[in-house]
Amino acid sequence: LKGSNISLNGSSGESVALFWDGDPILGRIDGALDARAVSLGTVNRIAVYQGVDSLPFGSQNVGGVISLETLWKTERQLQLRSSGGSFGRSLIAGKASNTTHNNFNYIGAVSNWRSQAVRSTSDSIDTYTDATAALSASGMFGKSSVARVGGKDVDVRVGGSGFRQNSKGEFGGELTEGNDQRTHIFADIKREASLFHFSFGQARHEFKSDFFDERAFRFGPQLEETVGNWTLLGGSVFDVHQTRATRIGDRSVNELTNGTYAGARYAINEHWAAGAGTRYDTGPNLFSPRAELRYMFSTGPFEHATIAETGLGFREVTAKERYLDFSNPAVGYHVVGNSDLRTERSWMTALRHVARAKKVTLRGSLFQTQTRNAIGFQPVGTSGGDLTYTNISQTRTYGVQTGLDYRFLSDWQIGTNYQWLRGTNLENNSALFLQPTHRVALTINRDALFGFGLAGQATWTSRQGFFDRNRNRVIDGADWADAYWMTSLEAGYGFRVRGWVELVRLFARVDNALDIVHPTTFPGEPRSFTAGGVLEL
């Protein structure tokens, strides 16, 4: 997740909603999220919601929502994990979960990650991170069937997570120290698919003498009921958001917003289903309608689903984009907020098809998103190193994505994925700033219940060039590829012991020496080695 803009239907960065247990993840920089900043030990699945199903999550997600979700019901497990590798990297992690005889469920996870000797050079600034330490923990405690309402069980749970990272090193010849921390606490009362949710979140970034702090309270009912052929959605979510930052001195900026939504999906017959809904958000006072049409059929061994969807959405300017004043030592640039930004408004259409058989899954999609006042990065001045957020009058992004997964020899799986994307600034008909154009991924793995297993992945990404108006010249794009290979061995009786060896190799090329874009490099060759093991009881 770190270093790559997550993309759904051509939308990326902050325009892709990234949620964890019902709440947006605070503190994302550059639209990405460092996976070490999320204690994934309690996460049961990563779900994608699109169309009408995305309405409870907000209005900025016309492309879809990625949701990290914790188990409601747990099973008995104890897991210990340890690994170490090149550049002083090490990881120690543990997880425990159980369900008692009276329906109490609990799960807890903790991890400690460390790294040393990471070095990058950008815009003639040499950055050397001497040491980085990250500690994360998460947990959940709940009870199933605490009561019955209308003949249906009511479940309750409370949970939380915390993360803290400390970095020390030299930035431009100056000894610096940076800190990042994130806290998330939530509580849910659920009756089937309907629930009442309450949460508190906080994220803080510190670097040198600068800081940026966000706090958010979120609560409200989320209703979902099935009545005959109808599935009905409705709810209202209240958000109280507080921001403090170096740029706004000792004062804080407080905002109260509310989003109310309603939608429905109707199964016309065994093949056809249609859905529609809308959401209204205070603050910008805008509606975000969505509509979809599904057609399901069978041919031979394949089950097919074709989905056409369209929707209007908006993305309000975030506090980070208004007030941030932050240096990113990983790539050596300085991001400055812009208090004059306007709300981004998007219209998306997409056509998706999935075909599934016993061993094969085929996927394909066509998509287009047209956006007014699109929020993006723009270099400041005529020299690299400084970036700010800016509105582009109108942009259009369109593309194609295809994929295939195939299982063979009972426990082997191979997968391929290709994406072609084109982004255009309709104001001057130029390419968008470093918009990815091509991405190819190939994966292979063998499940190892007991015995030998392996996993491998190779990716290649190309980003298109763009016209830099400040320098009055065309900046070429960038290509890079990485290869990943992991082998593992599992054994045990009544328990599982798994060991692995992991190799990663990075290849990168940046044309025309764009000052502000340089890949992070390690001392020597950009390759790494990690070995570790897991004990499960």
N, C-alpha and C positions, 0 to 999 in steps of 0.2 A: 504493500500500500504506500510505503514511503517512496518519494521520488518519482511517482507516476501519477498522473491525473486519471482517476477512475472515470470510465466513460460508459454511458448508457444512452443508446439512440443518438449518439453524436454530441450529447451534453457531457461536460467534464468540469473538473475543479469544484468550486463552490456551488455550481448549478446542479450537481448530483447530491441529493440528500443522503447523508450517512448517519444512521441512527444506531443507538445501542440501548436495548430494552426500552423502547418507546420514546427516547429523547435524542435530539441532535447532539453530536459529539462536538464539544466546544474546543477551541484552541487549534483548529486546523490551520496550518500555514501553507500557502500556495495551493490550497485545495486538496492537499494530500494529508495522509495520516500515517505517522510512524506506528507500525504494528507493535513495537515494544511499548507504546504508550497505552495499550489496551491489554488487560490481563485476559487472554483468550482462553484460559483454562476453564472458565465457567460457561463459555459460549458453546451452545449446542448446535446451532446452524447459522448459516449466512443466507438470508432470504432476499429475493428481489420482488418488489411490488410495483406494478405498472397499471396504467389506466385508472379505473374507478377505485381499485384497491389502494392506490397511493393517496387518496384524499385525506385520510386521518393524519398523514405525516406533514402536510403543508402544501403550499402553492408553488414553491420553487422547483418542484420535482416533475415537470412535464416529461422528462426523459425516464423517470423511475426513481425508486428508493432502494438503497442497500441497507439492510437491517441486520445487525448482530444481535442474536437472541439467546438468552440464558434458559436453561431447562426449568420447567415448572415441576416436573417429577424426576427424581434422581434414582440412580441405582448404586449399589455398594461398590466402591472402588477406592483404591489408594494407589497413587502414581508418584514416583520420584524420577526426576530427569536431571541429567548433568551433561555438559558438553564444553569443549574448549577447542581453540584453533588459532590460526595465524592472527597477527596484529593484536595479540593479547586478549582476544575475545573469549569470554566464558559465560556460561549460563548455569544457574542452579534453580530448579523449579520443583514444586510439589503441588499435588491436588488430592483432595479427599472428598467423598460424597457418600450418602447413604439415605435410605428411607426406612423409618422405624415402623413397628407393627401398628401404631396408631396414626399412620399417615402423615407424620412429620418428615419433611424433606430438607436436606441441607447439602450445600456444596461450598467448598472454599479452595482457593488457589493463590499461590504466591510465587514470584520469580524475581531473580536478581541477575541482571545482565551487565557485563562490563566489557569495555573495549579500550584499546590504546593505539597510539601511533597512526592516526588517520591524518592524511595531509592532502590539501588541495591548493591549487594556484588559480586565481582568477583576477583579471584586471590588474595584474602586477602586484596583487596582494597575496602573500604567502600565509596560509593558515595551517597550523599544526596543532591538532587536538591531542594533548598529552594523555588524557584519561577521561573516560565517560562511564558513569555508573547509573543504571536505571533500576529502580525497585518498583514493582507493581503488585497489587493484591486485589482480590475480588471475592465476594461471597454472596450466598443467598440462603435464606431460611424461610420455609413456607409450610403450610398445612393444607392438605387436600380434604374436600368434603367437610368443611366446618359447619355447613348448614345446607338446607335445601329450600329453594325458592321457585315456586311454580313447577315443582317436580324435577328441577335441575340442580346439580351440585354447585356450591359456591366455594372457590379456592382463594386463599390469601397468601401473599409472600412479601417479604422485604429483602432488599439487597443493596449492595454498594460496591464501589471499587475506588482505588486510589493509585496514583502514579507519581513518581518523582524522579527526575533526572538531573544529574549534576555533571557539567563539563568544564574542564580546565585546559588551558593551552595558550598558544600565541596566535594573535590575529594581527597581521600587518606589523609584526615585530613587537607587539605589546602583549603582556601577560594579561589574560582575561579569564573570567569565570561566568558561566551561564547556568541558569536553573529553569527547569520547566516542571510544573506540577498540575495535576488534574484530579478532581474529586467528583464522584457521582453517587447519589443515594436515591433509591426509588422504593415505592410501595404500590402494590396492585391488589385489587379485589376483582375476581373474575367469575362470571357465570357463563359457561360455554365460551363463545367468541366475544362477548361483551365484557367490558371492564371499566373500573374507575382507577385512574392513574395519578400519582403524585410524585414529584421528583425535585431534587436540588442538584445543580451542577456548578462547578467552578473550575476555571483554567487560568493559569498565570504563567507568563513568559518573562524571564529576566535575562538581560545580557548587558554587561558592563553597568552603566548607571541607568539604563532604560528598563521599563517594565510595561506590561500590558495585562490587564486582569478583567475577566468576564465572570459574572455570576448569573444564574438563571433559575427561577422557580417556575414549575410547570405543573398544571393540574387540570382535570376535567374528565367527563365521561366519554367513552367510546362504545357505541352500540352497534351490534350486528346480530340480526335475527333472520332465520329462514322460515318462510311461511309458504307452504306449497312449492310452486315453481319460482317464487320470489326470494331473493336475498336482499335484505334491506340494511343500509348503512346510515349512521347518523352520529353526530357528536359535536362537542364544543370544547376547545382547548384554550386555556388561558396561559399566557407567558408573561412573567415579570423579569426583565433583563436589566442588569446593572453593569456598567463599564467604567473602569478607571485606567488611565494611561498617563505616561510621562507627558504627552503632548497637551493634555487637558488639565495638568497641574493637580491640585489637591481635590478638586471637585469630582463628582461622579455623574454619569449620564444614565438616567433611569427611564425605561420604556415599558409600557403595559400594552399588550396586544391580545387580540382574541380571534380565533378562527373557528367558524361554525360551518359544518358540511352536512350534506345529505346526498344519498345516491341509492341506486337500485340496479339489480341485475335480474333478468327474467329468462328462464330456460324455455324457449319457444317450443322445441321438440328435442328429440335425441341428438340432432345435428346442430341446431342453431341456438345461440344465446346472444342477448343484447344487454348492454348496460349503459347508464348515464348518471351523472351527478355533477354537483358544483360545490364550491367552497367560497365563503366570503370572509375576508380578513379586514379587521379594523386597522387603522394606521394609514395604509395606502388606500383603504376603502375600495377594494377591487374584488371582482368575482373571478373564479378560475373553473370554468366548466370542463368536463371530460366526457368522452363517449367512446364506446367500443362495440365491435361486432365480432362474434366468434363462430367458426364453422368447424365441426369435428366429424371425421369420417375414417373409414378403414379401407386399405387396399392390400390384399395379401397379408403378409405378417406385420405390416406397419399400421400404427394408429397415428392419425394426422390431426393437427390442430392449426388452423389459420386464424390469425387475430389481426384485425384492422382497428387502429385507435387514433384518436386525435384529441387535442386539448389545448387550452389556453392557460398560461400560468405567469406568475411574476416572481421576481426575486428582489426583495427589499435589500437595500444597502446594509451590509453588516457593520457592526461597531468596529470590527477590525479594519475594514476597508476605509472607514472614516478617520480613525484615530491612531492607526498603527504607525509606529516609527521604530523599525526593527532591522537589525543587521543579521543576515544569515551566514554564519561563518563557514558552513559547509560548502557554499559556492561563491562566497565573497561578494554578495551584493547587499544593498541597503534598500528596504521597501518603505515608502512614505505614504501615509494615508491621504485621502482626498475628501474633504468635507462637502464638496460641491457635487458629489455623485448623485445621479437620479435612479429611480427604480427601474429595474430591467423587466421587460415584458416579452414573453415568448409564445410562439404558436408552433406546435409539433404535430406531425403526422408520421405514422409508422405502419408497416405491414410486416408481420412476423409469421414464420411457419416452422413447426417442429414435427418431425416424423420419428416415431419410436418403434423399435422391434426388440426382440429378446436380447440381442447382442449389439445392436446398432442404434445410435441416436444421431439424427441429422437436424441441423438448425440453419436458418437463414433469415435475414431481415433487411428491409429497405427503410430508410428514415430520412427525415428532413426537419430541421428546426430553423425558424426565422425569428430573429430577436431584434427588438428596438431598445436603444440605450444599453447595449451589451456592455458589461463591465469586464475590462481586461487590463493587462499590464501594458505600460508604455514607458520606454526609456526616458529619463529626465536629462535634458541638456544634450550636448554633443559628445560627451564622453561616457563610456560605459560605467557600470557599477551601481547607479541609482535607478530605481524603478518606482512608478507610482500607479495607482489605479485610475482608469479613465473610462468615460462612456464613449462608445462608438455608435453613431446614429442608427445604423442598421447592419446586421450581419445575417448570413445564411450558411448553415452547415448541413451537408447531406452526405450520405455514404451507404455502404453495403457491408454486412457482416455475415460470414458463413462459418460453420463449424461441424465437426464430425467426431464422435466417440465410438470406439469399437472394442469389444471384449472378445478375447480369443484364448484358447488353451485353458479355459476355466478361471484362471486367475491373472491373466495379463490384460492390460488396457492401453490403448493408444488413442491420442486425441490430437486434432489439428484445429486451428482457428486462424481466420484471416479477416482483417478489417481494412477497408479503404475509406478514407475520410477526406472531405474537401471543405475548407472554411474560407469564406470570402467576405471582405469588408465592402458592403454595397455602396458605401459613401464614395470610394475611389476605385472600386473593382479590384482591389489588391488582396493578396493572401493574408490570413490572420496570423498574428505573431506566433511563430513556432508551433503551428497547428500540426499534430501528427497526421500523416497521409497514409502510410502503410504500416501495418503491424502483422507479423506472422509468428505464430507460436506452435511448437510441436512438443507434445508431452508423451511419456511412456512410463508405465509403472507396473509392478507385479506385487499384488497383495501377499504379505508373508504372515499367515496366521501362526505357523511354526515352520521355520526354515529360512530360505534365502529370499530376499526381496530387493527391489531396486526402484528408483524413480529418477527420471531425467527430464530436463526441459531445455529447449533452446528457443530464443526469441530474437526477432530482428525488428527494429522500429526506425522509421524515417520521418523526420519532421520537415515540412516545407519551408522554404525561405519566405521572406517578406520584405516589403519596401519600408525602410526606415526614413521617415520624413525629416527627422532631426539631422540626419547625416546625408540626406539626399542621395542614397544609394541602396542597391538591393543587397540584402544579407542572405547568403546561401543557407540552406538547411543543415541538419545534422543527422547522421546515421550512427546507430550503435546496435550491438548485439551482445547477448550474454548466453552462456551455456552453463547448465547446472546438472550435476550428477551425484546421486546418493545411492549407496548400497547398504543393506541392512541384513542382520541375522537375528532370528528370534528362536527362543527355546524356552522350555519350562514345563512344569507339571503342577497344576493348581495355581500357578502364577506365570507371568510372562516377563522375559528379559529380552530386550531388544537393543542391539548396538548398531551404530551406523558410522559411515565415513562419507563426507560431503565435499565436493570440489566445485568451485564456481570460477568461471573465467569470463572477463568482460573485455569486449572489443569496442572501441569508440572512435568516431571521426567527426570533427567539427570543421565545416568549410568556412573560408573567408574570415577566420579569426574573430568571430563576434566576441567582443570583450566580456560581455556579461554572461555568456553561456559557455561554461567549460565543465566537462564531466569531472566528478570527484575521482581522484586517483590515489592509490596507495603507494608508499615507498616501493620502488622497484616495479615489477609487473603487476597489472591489475588482476590478480587472481587470489583466491583465498582457499583455505583448508579448514575443515571442522570435523571433529570426531566426538561422539558422545554415546550415551546409553539411557535406557528407560527401564524401570522396574515397576510392574503393575501387579497388585495383589487383589 
